[in-house]
Amino acid sequence: MTRRIFRSMMSVVTVIILLVVGLIFGTMYDNYAEERKNDLHSYALLVRTGVEEIGMSYLEALPETDHRVTWVDADGIVLFDNQADPETMDNHSTRAEILEAEAGGEGYSQRFSDTLSDQTMYYALHLNNDTYIRVSTSMETVFAVFTTIASPMVGVLIFALILSLIVAYYISKIIIKPINEIDLEHPENLSVYEELTPLLYRISAQNKQLQKQMDDLQRQKQEFDMITANMQEGLLVLDSKGGVFSYNEGVLHLMNIDPPKKRESVFVLNRSEGFRQCVEKALDGKHWEERVMIGDRMCQLFANPVIQYGVVAGVILLLFDITEKEEREILRREFTANVSHELKTPLTSISGFAEIMKNGMVRPDDVPHFSGKIYDEAQRLIQLVQDIIKLSRLDEKQTIMEKEMVDIAALAMDVGRRLEPIAAKKSVEIAVETEPVSMMCVSQVMQEMVYNLCDNAIRYNKDGGKVCLDVKKSGNAMILSVKDTGIGIAPENQKRVFERFYRESASRSKETDGTGLGLSIVKHGAIIHNAKIDLKSKLGEGTEITIRFPIKNQ
């Protein structure tokens, strides 16, 4: 900026100096030309006097001089010329200075002389004998004098120019220094130049407006980042060419990828057919949905084009993890099939026995036996329906889940007493060991959990086996453990025993009359109480299921 001001000042100074010099030289030239004209006039008067008194002899006796003297008669014929041969000269009757002298007694002109081949100044006088004396001088004389005078002027000009350069440089630095020191954050504090005050106040107002806009943009960005950062769903914002413009942490987790580079092609992140098709459709301006398998997750992908001025400016991709939903759908279908199968078996038995009795194919002595079979199958059907209803209520959380302080030791003792008749049929011993433990829980759900654990331990035990129910407190947790000496569970099946209707083998299904929903009810009860289940089992040795209930701050 200092250089620009310096150059501007020097340009102005140079123009001013040139104008002044031009004015001075012009004035000097005019003054000198006027002096030369007066000199010609005086010399012409002197020559006229000599010619009128002496004649040609006066002219011939003139000493050598810079002045050219010409004597012209009334007809314009040159009678005498001290610098040219009169016989070779043209008629001068049409010369401007001669015509002017003829009309007014004297004449003046300035033109190029063909005779002398030079720019010449002429002055003519009309004599009494009707002839003309003309005195002239070359303009070279004027310019020679002008050059002589101009030499020192050029020196003065150069000195003035150098001095102007120095002064302009320091003045420009002095002028620009306060401007360079302006605090752009608070420009209104500068009071050096009053002329800049309106500009500085406008800059200050603009700064405040820009700051407000920046604060608003920052706030909006923080809100957007906070929302997207806490989204479990994945978010990808693409540009019009499919490059990644923005993303959130959710998409990195769902797609199991590292943070993409700015403007990196989205197809580098996933090259599956469904993903590619979804993005391409959105880039074509269409809303598109697709189910995409990403790693071991099933994701629902929504692609929405961003239209700006009728053109696709970008694409917004949303990824939803629907793995659990898909698994639940699969479980629902399996549950429906299993329920149909489990209900069909007792209903078929009941229908078959009833049909035999209806047709009179049963002897009177066998009626109690067949009636007992129908009763047993009906009870099994009722138990199955009740377990299904319980499990459905736990799934849909329709059961009243009001927690209360429950004496777990007393609850375990009560369950043990209720199961003693069932255990006696298989000669299984039930041993209950408890500590005084109470906790906040849903009493009905807790009772179902303990009952089903012990019931399973009895059903899948060996004749003469043993079931140990242990309740104790350990730190901030209540430990419920059920251990049996039964047939055990194969390692590959241990993760599936809590599934609905799952049984380890077909032979076990025939040997026991359970519904296959007991452990599934236990699993849902543990979820309600934020408990963790641990299962240990060995084939032929038995199974131990331990549930750890948190009771901190109770």
Secondary structure, 3 states (H helix, E strand, C coil): CHHHHHHHHHHHHHHHHHHHHHHHHHHHHHHHHHHHHHHHHHHHHHHHHHHHHCCHHHHHCCCCCCCEEEEECCCCCEEEECCCCHHHCCCCCCCHHHHHHHHHCEEEEEEEECCCCEEEEEEEEECCCCCEEEEEEEHHHHHHHHHHHHHHHHHHHHHHHHHHHHHHHHHHHHHHHHHHCCCCCCHHHCCCCHHHHHHHHHHHHHHHHHHHHHHHHHHHHHHHHHHHHCCCCEEEEEECCCEEEEECHHHHHHHCCCCCCCCCEHHHCCCCHHHHHHHHHHHCCCCEEEEEEECCEEEEEEEEEEEECCEEEEEEEEEEECHHHHHHHHHHHHHHHHHHHHHHHHHHHHHHHHHHHHCCCCCHHHHHHHHHHHHHHHHHHHHHHHHHHHHHHHHHCCCCCCCEEEEHHHHHHHHHHHHHHHHHHCCCEEEEEECCCEEEECHHHHHHHHHHHHHHHHHCCCCCCEEEEEEEEECCEEEEEEEECCCCCCHHHCCCCCCCCCCCCHHHHHHCCCCCCHHHHHHHHHHHCCCEEEEEEECCCEEEEEEEEECCCC
